[in-house]
Amino acid sequence: MKELFADANMGLIGLIFFFLFFCAVLVWVMRPGSKEQYKNNSEIPLKEDE
C-alpha cells in the first residue's frame, strides 16, 4: 500500500482526474439555459409566498 501512494504516476493521474472534474463542473455551471434557473433560485429567500 505504501508503494501505491509513493508512485509518481498516481499523483499525475489524480491531478488529471481533479482537473477534468473541475472542467466538468465549470461546463455544468456555464451550460446554456442555466442563467434563468440560477436567477430563480437566487430569489427564493426573498419570496414571501410561504
Secondary structure, 3 states (H helix, E strand, C coil): CHHHHHCHHHHHHHHHHHHHHHHHHHHHHCCCCHHHHHHHHHCHHHCCCC
